[in-house]
Amino acid sequence: MALTRRGKSGPRNGFNPSRGRSIACRGGPKKGSYGSRGFAAGPSNPFKASRVDEAFHSDSESSDATPGANDAHVGLEESSSHDSTSESDVGSEKPYSVLLQALKPSASRGESRRKKPKLEPIEAPVPIRADLEAQVDAVEGTEDEGDLLDEDGESSGADEPGKKKDCFSNHFADRDEKEIGDKIQAVRDNKWATEAPVASSSWSAIRRRPVTSQKKPTDNSRRVLGLENFKFKPKFERAAGQLLSNSSELLIELSSSIFNYQDVLFAARSLQNSDEIRRSISVHSLNHIFRTRDKVLKNTAKLSKNEHDEDAEFRDQGFTRPKVLMLLPTRQSCVKIVDAIVALCEPEQQENKKRFQDSFIRTDDHLSTDKPEDFKDLFGGNDDDMFRLGLKFTRKAIKFFSQFYNSDVIIASPLGLRTALGGESSKKQDFDFLSSIEVVIVDQGEALLMQNWEHIDYVFEHLNLQPKEAHGCDFSRVRSWYLDGHAKYLRQTILLSAFNFPALNRLFTQHMLNVDGKVKISRTYGGAIMDLGFSIKQTFSRFDFADTTTEPDDRFDYFTTAVLPSLTKTSLRVQQGILVFVPLYADFVRIRNHLASAPSTQHISFGSISEYTSVKDVARARSHFVTGRHSILLYSERAHHFRRYHLKGIKQVILYGLPENPLFYSEVVGGYLGSSILQAKVDSQRVSVRCLFSKLDILKLERIVGTKRYLPMVRERGDTFDFV
């Protein structure tokens, strides 16, 4: 069942005209005209009378009964491209003339009574424009989108004269092509200017902007824009105002950068601010989608009114409809972001909501109560990491599991989206639905790091590429930077994580190319060594390496020559209760093979627990370690991330490498050793911790020892640093 559901949410190649006809047949208004005439998306007829409605009703019935009536359904494409013209022409006539025309008898029974305006015969169906599918929503739903005022009463037109332009228009609508060209060239040449950082006692923000002239960019890094500087849809103004006023200074900095369409790397996510962050990205995504739709509808109405004006041109679309992409770690995280979106939209209808609840929500409590809070937050509920979901927004409804090419938002896990894209050698490889993504959000990056980060790199490599097929695109409406292959320079990328790490920095450097700049927000660390709750000796040993490519080999040599021999008191006796914590699985396998096969380690008894170890083998390894049958226990970081075992009998901890998550240091060192001390299994003066690190571990080291202590440990000549 799960595979079937995921398959349905995947993309399709091209547009099937027969499917468009079926939509037209069953759509349309419930009263008045039926599908045989199509449904006008333009302005409605100002003259309304029951007799006219009855006449249109009877005309539709007679037309449906006529042989070949279905041929009138050339597709929904004609309805969206021609009916608005016919309605506007009728609306320009006098009401009395309209009534006479509607009641005039036809020449034959099968002939439609309403003959004006005459339409030229269409030989082939015109593909529907993906970005104009808001007009399709009018046919599928019961609401009337003929006027250009949304339900909040806000005009969907551009900013009124005299008013300050909003960030959406500044970034996407009102761009000077020469200015964009200069900034794109500066980004290509890697010419970035770093502004003065914004800093507080607990966090700092650094902004970078492309340099396009000799003038130094103005220092506006301390400026935090308020709600008056941003234009939102009325339904989202209240939520946006709360995020920009009632939140902490850190979250105000985050929200203002997001609303300003800058690239953001936010490495200060926590359990306490996670809900506000979800609201911020939900408000921004929905506002972007609805503002984009309003602009497309407004320009479509202008074109229909000025169809004879050859100079009229509106470039307001991309190649395909999807505009927002969200990458999340689990189905439960998808449920949380969808709940935030639904709470903001307040839709009258939610199509396929029951299917979504059955597929994504898990109600049983399957976690033990002794697990830490961050573990419950990540793995509570449905922790499946294989999913993808398309969301489509109409005027009053949200449709779940919409096809990717018909969706406004795509929410997926990296693995789920990678399977939808297909491999390099796959015949069904399709990534055209990512060609017009304008906002990318990667949430809970620290959790995605523990999955397979290569999937994220693969997705970013296939963003904003030129599509292989047209997919019904109206190229006369496509923005120029899409046609030129420069969409990635206008795309906004938002990375949210509890901490920073090299893979995240690589995305920041290589794929965050926004011409309006980017900002990196990081927290200041006091150090995990200060959160243990008791005083023990902690030794940090730095090893040198000749080249970054040889760093793993140099680390292994240092461990086998300087650390491992010190564990052997005599040639036949090894200390008991030694835990070796290994971050990477490749290093884990290498050490395990060395302990099992090296002549110098034949007298050492050891066990191992990794993310791939079976439950039975884990129980055996833990039992042998506690009883002393195994002197050493190898323990991988991902095993701790996914399981959070409570290991007992530990008297000494050796960290082959520093953990990415500083909480793991507190849990392994403070939790495991602290438990042995409290149970009087070992004296606090005899326990010890030894950590190996190199200059490549600078980000990890900062989180472990603190922002004020890590730089001297990297720069000084000494290679051993003790903390008590």
Number of C-alpha atoms within 10 A of each C-alpha: 7 9 9 8 16 19 15 16 21 22 20 18 16 13 16 14 18 14 12 19 20 14 17 25 20 14 21 26 18 12 11 16 21 23 24 22 22 26 27 26 27 28 18 17 16 12 14 11 10 9 12 18 15 16 19 22 16 17 25 21 15 16 22 18 13 14 9 11 15 16 10 15 22 22 26 28 22 21 24 23 18 17 21 23 24 16 20 19 14 18 16 11 12 11 16 10 11 17 16 11 15 22 16 11 13 14 9 8 13 17 14 19 22 17 11 12 12 8 11 6 7 9 7 9 15 16 20 25 26 22 29 19 22 24 27 25 22 21 27 17 18 15 16 19 24 18 15 18 14 15 12 9 10 13 17 21 15 16 13 9 7 6 7 12 16 17 18 19 16 14 17 16 15 12 11 9 11 9 12 18 15 16 25 22 16 18 21 12 11 13 15 17 15 19 19 15 18 16 16 12 8 12 16 17 22 17 23 21 22 25 23 20 10 6 7 11 15 8 12 12 17 13 10 15 16 15 17 10 15 18 20 25 20 14 16 17 16 14 16 23 16 14 24 23 13 10 15 12 14 20 21 20 23 26 26 22 20 21 26 21 26 27 29 25 26 24 22 22 20 15 11 8 14 16 13 16 20 18 21 24 23 23 25 20 25 21 21 19 18 20 19 20 22 20 21 24 25 18 20 22 21 15 17 20 15 13 12 9 10 8 8 11 12 16 15 20 27 27 29 28 27 27 25 24 22 22 26 24 28 25 26 22 25 23 17 12 20 17 15 19 20 14 12 17 19 13 15 10 14 15 16 13 14 10 13 15 11 9 16 19 16 15 9 9 9 12 12 8 9 9 13 12 12 12 14 15 12 19 20 19 21 20 16 14 19 19 28 29 26 24 22 24 24 22 20 16 19 22 17 21 24 23 21 25 24 22 27 27 24 27 22 24 25 29 22 19 24 19 17 22 22 14 13 8 7 9 8 13 14 20 22 26 27 27 24 25 26 25 23 21 19 20 24 23 25 20 18 21 18 15 16 12 15 14 18 20 15 15 17 17 11 15 22 25 19 20 16 11 12 17 22 18 20 20 16 12 19 18 18 17 16 21 13 9 13 17 22 24 23 25 28 26 26 24 23 24 22 21 23 25 19 13 15 19 15 12 17 20 11 9 18 27 26 23 27 20 25 26 26 20 23 22 22 17 18 17 19 22 22 16 14 17 11 13 14 20 14 18 17 20 18 21 17 13 16 8 9 11 9 10 17 14 13 17 20 16 13 18 17 16 10 11 17 14 15 12 16 15 10 10 11 9 12 19 16 21 21 23 27 22 23 24 20 15 17 10 18 22 15 11 19 15 11 15 20 15 11 9 9 14 17 12 14 18 18 21 22 22 24 21 16 11 13 11 10 8 13 17 13 14 20 20 17 17 26 17 13 15 15 21 22 26 26 21 21 24 25 21 19 19 15 16 14 17 15 14 18 18 23 26 25 21 23 22 21 25 21 26 23 22 20 21 17 19 21 20 19 23 26 22 18 21 28 24 19 20 20 11 11 10 14 18 12 18 10 11 18 18 20 20 19 20 22 20 17 13 18 18 17 22 26 21 27 27 21 18 16 12 16 18 15 10 22 18 10 8 9 11 15 14 13 11 13 11
